[in-house]
Amino acid sequence: MGGGEIGIVIERETEADFPAIDRVVTAAFDRGAERDLVRRLREDGDMAISLVARQDGEVVGHVAFSQMTAPLPAVGLAPLSVVLAAQRLGIGSALVRAGLEAARRGGWEVAFVLGEPAYYERFGFSAEAAAPFASPYAGPYFLALALSDGALDGRAGPVAYAPAFDALA
């Protein structure tokens, strides 16, 4: 799926990856809440896209995109996890790009993320694109990206992350 320029391979997760994903997500956030979120998104059937980054065959990164409730087909990017030893090598960026491409191919029209604008704006996310959508997270850190030309034109309304995110509040 890509990532070769930084010596990694990005692939869809398999069931055999679940223990490694648990370790990566727990290590990246230094707590278990995000690990439990990933598990619940899978269990609830809300995981739309789940990719792993492998370096020398070992899972060193993971990104999840889950279905959102919205007035158009929408996914939420979260969590994005890379083990500390592999951070700042472009693995997170490669995972985000691969996930967004998979979302486009999958027919999703918009991706949302609650995150650091300085990081996510490089992929085209913006608070301005998210502004027409009502969310408890509305503000400068709630960002959106149209996944096809004109997908957000005239679109507005409430959006909500999958129920699994309620446990993080």
DATA-V790778 format. One record per residue. RES is the residue in three letters. OMEGA is omega in radians with two decimals (NA if undefined). Layout:
# DATA-V790778
RES|OMEGA / RES|OMEGA
This chain:
# DATA-V790778
MET|3.07 / GLY|3.10 / GLY|-3.06 / GLY|-3.11 / GLU|3.10 / ILE|3.08 / GLY|3.12 / ILE|3.04 / VAL|3.10 / ILE|-3.09 / GLU|3.00 / ARG|3.11 / GLU|2.97 / THR|3.13 / GLU|3.12 / ALA|3.14 / ASP|-3.00 / PHE|3.13 / PRO|3.13 / ALA|3.09 / ILE|3.08 / ASP|-3.12 / ARG|-3.10 / VAL|-3.09 / VAL|3.11 / THR|-3.13 / ALA|-3.09 / ALA|-3.08 / PHE|3.10 / ASP|3.06 / ARG|-3.05 / GLY|-3.04 / ALA|-3.13 / GLU|3.04 / ARG|3.13 / ASP|3.09 / LEU|-3.14 / VAL|3.12 / ARG|-3.09 / ARG|3.08 / LEU|3.09 / ARG|-3.08 / GLU|-3.10 / ASP|-3.11 / GLY|-3.11 / ASP|3.13 / MET|3.13 / ALA|-3.11 / ILE|3.09 / SER|-3.07 / LEU|3.04 / VAL|3.00 / ALA|3.11 / ARG|3.04 / GLN|-3.06 / ASP|3.09 / GLY|-3.10 / GLU|3.09 / VAL|-3.14 / VAL|3.14 / GLY|-3.12 / HIS|2.99 / VAL|3.11 / ALA|2.97 / PHE|-3.10 / SER|3.09 / GLN|3.08 / MET|2.98 / THR|-3.05 / ALA|3.13 / PRO|3.06 / LEU|-3.12 / PRO|-3.01 / ALA|3.02 / VAL|3.06 / GLY|3.12 / LEU|3.07 / ALA|-0.17 / PRO|2.99 / LEU|-3.02 / SER|3.02 / VAL|3.13 / VAL|-3.05 / LEU|-3.09 / ALA|-3.11 / ALA|3.14 / GLN|3.13 / ARG|3.07 / LEU|-3.13 / GLY|-3.10 / ILE|3.10 / GLY|3.12 / SER|3.12 / ALA|3.10 / LEU|3.13 / VAL|-3.12 / ARG|3.13 / ALA|3.12 / GLY|3.11 / LEU|3.10 / GLU|3.08 / ALA|3.11 / ALA|3.09 / ARG|-3.14 / ARG|-3.12 / GLY|3.09 / GLY|3.07 / TRP|-3.07 / GLU|-3.11 / VAL|3.02 / ALA|3.08 / PHE|3.02 / VAL|3.00 / LEU|-3.03 / GLY|-3.08 / GLU|-3.13 / PRO|-3.11 / ALA|3.10 / TYR|-2.98 / TYR|3.10 / GLU|3.12 / ARG|3.12 / PHE|-3.14 / GLY|3.08 / PHE|3.05 / SER|3.06 / ALA|3.13 / GLU|3.13 / ALA|-3.14 / ALA|-3.01 / ALA|-3.14 / PRO|-3.05 / PHE|-3.12 / ALA|-3.14 / SER|3.03 / PRO|-3.10 / TYR|-3.09 / ALA|-3.13 / GLY|-3.02 / PRO|-3.12 / TYR|3.10 / PHE|-2.97 / LEU|3.10 / ALA|3.10 / LEU|3.02 / ALA|-3.11 / LEU|3.01 / SER|-3.12 / ASP|3.07 / GLY|-3.07 / ALA|-3.07 / LEU|-3.11 / ASP|3.10 / GLY|-3.12 / ARG|3.11 / ALA|3.08 / GLY|-3.12 / PRO|3.02 / VAL|3.13 / ALA|3.03 / TYR|3.09 / ALA|-3.11 / PRO|-3.13 / ALA|-3.13 / PHE|3.14 / ASP|-3.13 / ALA|3.13 / LEU|-3.06 / ALA|NA
